[in-house]
Amino acid sequence: MARSLTYGGFALLSKAAACLTFLAAPLPASALEILALGDSLTQGYGLPAPDGLVPQLQGWLAEHGHEVTIVNGGVSGDTTAGGLSRVAWSLTPEIDAMIVTLGGNDMLRGIDPATARGNLDGILGEAQARNLPVLLVGMTAPGNYGPDYKAQFDAIYPELSEAHGTLLFADFFTGLREGATSPAELSALMQDDGIHPNAEGVKRVVATLGPSVEALIAQAEDR
């Protein structure tokens, strides 16, 4: 009888120890979530869903060994004012970092660069208040807006990035301009509207943008 109790007690303790060991084992880290706040360039305007910026970027990151979820916060036609109006509720507790790609529609509408600057400043301030790392993706104005407008608009992104301590990708369209040696080649990377990149164009954007997003991931992992 004593032997039976000893065996039973040992078995019970063994099960308890196994349970405690299981509970003490580290849980697998959940994938980082990155909010991509933007306009139609982020949303994937005019493209089948798999060819948009967010799916292609997430695929590129997966190929480079990053387990992340990119949340598509792109709204077609949105301005910096629209982004500012929704950034607070878009930054849910699950979000670990943010990519901001806004300002193109402000420029197309000729909105005062000071207004766009103020809105972007508010967006970055919202992320800063939450201690979230940010990648700010810039735009450059064409010369036909006049030298003063272009100088004021182009200065928004590097100056705000420095002021808020964000990462900066200077120009969303860098990958298209670097990959095209003639206007015809550039046109072949765009949709018929001449504003939005086609699937191949997005692929080139992602190839140049991707390393900056990797730097953002590194910052998010260090938080």
C-alpha positions in Angstrom: 0.0 0.0 0.0 2.8 2.4 0.9 4.5 1.6 -2.4 1.3 2.4 -4.3 1.0 5.8 -2.5 4.6 6.6 -3.3 4.2 5.8 -7.0 1.0 7.8 -7.2 2.5 10.7 -5.4 5.5 10.6 -7.8 3.2 10.5 -10.8 1.2 13.4 -9.6 4.3 15.5 -9.0 5.6 14.6 -12.4 2.5 15.8 -14.1 2.5 19.0 -12.1 6.1 19.6 -13.0 5.4 19.0 -16.7 2.5 21.4 -16.5 4.6 24.1 -14.9 7.3 23.6 -17.5 4.8 24.0 -20.2 3.4 27.2 -18.6 6.9 28.6 -18.2 7.9 28.0 -21.8 8.1 31.3 -23.7 5.2 31.9 -26.0 5.9 32.5 -29.7 6.2 36.2 -30.5 3.2 37.5 -32.5 3.9 39.1 -35.9 4.5 42.8 -35.8 1.6 45.0 -37.2 2.5 48.0 -39.2 -0.2 50.6 -40.3 0.3 51.9 -43.8 -1.5 55.3 -43.7 -1.9 56.7 -47.1 -4.0 57.5 -50.1 -4.7 55.6 -53.4 -1.0 54.8 -53.8 -1.2 52.8 -50.6 -4.8 51.5 -51.2 -3.9 49.9 -54.5 -6.1 52.0 -56.8 -6.8 50.4 -60.2 -5.1 47.1 -59.5 -6.2 43.6 -58.6 -5.9 43.1 -54.9 -2.7 41.0 -55.0 -0.9 43.6 -57.1 -1.4 46.6 -54.7 1.4 48.1 -52.7 0.5 46.5 -49.4 0.3 42.9 -50.6 3.4 43.3 -52.7 5.3 44.9 -49.8 4.2 42.2 -47.4 5.3 39.5 -49.8 8.7 41.2 -50.3 9.2 41.3 -46.5 8.2 37.7 -46.1 10.8 36.7 -48.8 13.4 38.6 -46.8 12.5 36.7 -43.6 10.2 39.2 -41.8 6.9 38.0 -40.2 4.8 41.1 -40.3 1.3 42.2 -41.0 0.9 45.4 -43.0 -2.5 47.0 -42.3 -3.9 48.7 -45.4 -4.8 52.2 -44.2 -5.0 53.7 -47.7 -8.0 55.7 -48.7 -8.3 56.7 -52.4 -8.3 60.5 -52.8 -7.3 61.2 -49.3 -5.3 64.3 -48.3 -3.1 65.0 -45.3 -6.2 66.5 -43.7 -8.1 63.2 -44.1 -5.1 61.3 -42.7 -5.0 63.5 -39.7 -8.7 63.1 -39.1 -8.4 59.3 -38.9 -4.9 58.6 -37.6 -6.0 58.5 -33.9 -8.5 55.7 -34.3 -6.4 53.9 -36.9 -3.6 53.5 -34.4 -5.2 50.6 -32.5 -3.3 49.0 -29.6 -2.1 46.2 -31.9 -0.1 48.6 -34.1 3.6 48.5 -33.6 4.8 51.0 -36.2 3.4 53.2 -39.0 4.3 54.1 -42.6 2.9 57.5 -43.7 2.5 58.1 -47.5 0.4 61.3 -47.8 0.6 64.6 -49.6 0.2 63.6 -53.2 -3.4 64.8 -53.4 -2.6 68.0 -51.6 -0.1 68.7 -54.3 -2.4 67.8 -57.1 -5.0 70.2 -55.7 -2.5 73.0 -55.1 -3.2 73.0 -51.4 -0.9 75.4 -49.5 2.3 73.5 -48.5 2.0 75.1 -45.0 -1.4 73.4 -44.6 0.0 70.0 -45.7 2.9 70.5 -43.3 0.7 71.2 -40.4 -1.4 68.1 -41.0 1.6 65.8 -41.4 3.0 67.3 -38.3 -0.1 66.4 -36.4 0.0 62.8 -37.8 3.6 62.3 -36.7 2.8 63.9 -33.4 0.1 61.3 -32.8 2.5 58.5 -33.4 5.2 60.1 -31.3 2.8 60.5 -28.4 2.4 56.7 -28.5 6.1 56.0 -28.9 5.6 54.4 -32.3 8.4 54.3 -34.9 7.4 55.9 -38.2 8.6 55.7 -41.8 7.7 58.9 -43.6 7.5 58.5 -47.3 7.9 61.8 -49.2 6.8 63.3 -52.5 8.4 65.9 -54.7 6.4 68.5 -56.6 6.8 69.0 -60.3 8.3 72.2 -61.6 5.1 73.4 -63.2 3.8 74.5 -59.8 6.4 77.2 -59.7 9.8 77.3 -57.9 8.4 78.7 -54.6 5.6 76.0 -54.3 8.1 73.3 -55.2 10.7 74.4 -52.7 8.1 74.7 -49.9 6.5 71.4 -50.7 9.7 69.4 -51.1 11.0 70.7 -47.8 8.1 69.3 -45.8 9.2 65.7 -45.6 12.9 66.0 -44.6 12.2 68.8 -42.1 9.4 67.0 -40.4 11.3 63.7 -40.4 14.2 65.4 -38.6 11.8 67.2 -36.2 10.0 64.0 -35.1 13.0 61.7 -35.4 11.3 59.4 -38.0 12.8 57.3 -40.8 12.6 59.0 -44.2 12.1 57.6 -47.7 12.6 60.7 -49.7 10.4 60.1 -52.7 7.7 57.4 -53.3 8.5 57.3 -57.0 12.2 56.7 -56.7 12.1 53.2 -57.9 10.2 54.2 -61.1 12.5 57.0 -62.0 15.7 55.0 -61.3 14.4 52.1 -63.4 13.3 54.1 -66.4 15.8 55.7 -68.8 13.2 57.4 -71.0 9.7 58.9 -70.8 8.4 55.8 -72.7 9.9 53.4 -70.2 8.4 55.4 -67.3 5.0 55.5 -69.0 5.1 51.7 -69.3 5.3 51.4 -65.5 2.2 53.6 -65.0 -1.5 53.0 -65.4 -3.4 54.9 -68.1 -4.0 57.9 -65.8 -0.3 58.6 -65.6 -0.5 59.0 -61.8 -0.7 55.5 -60.3 1.9 52.8 -61.0 0.8 49.5 -62.5 1.7 46.1 -61.1 5.2 46.2 -62.4 5.6 49.8 -61.3 4.5 48.9 -57.7 7.0 46.0 -57.8 9.8 48.5 -58.4 8.5 50.9 -55.8 8.5 48.0 -53.3 12.0 46.9 -54.2 13.4 50.4 -53.3 11.1 51.0 -50.4 11.5 47.6 -48.8 14.9 48.2 -47.1 13.5 51.3 -45.4 10.6 49.2 -44.1 13.2 46.7 -42.8 14.8 49.5 -40.8 11.3 50.4 -39.4 10.8 46.8 -38.4 14.1 46.8 -36.6 13.0 49.9 -34.6 9.7 48.3 -33.8 11.4 45.2 -32.5 13.7 47.2 -30.2 10.8 48.9 -28.5 
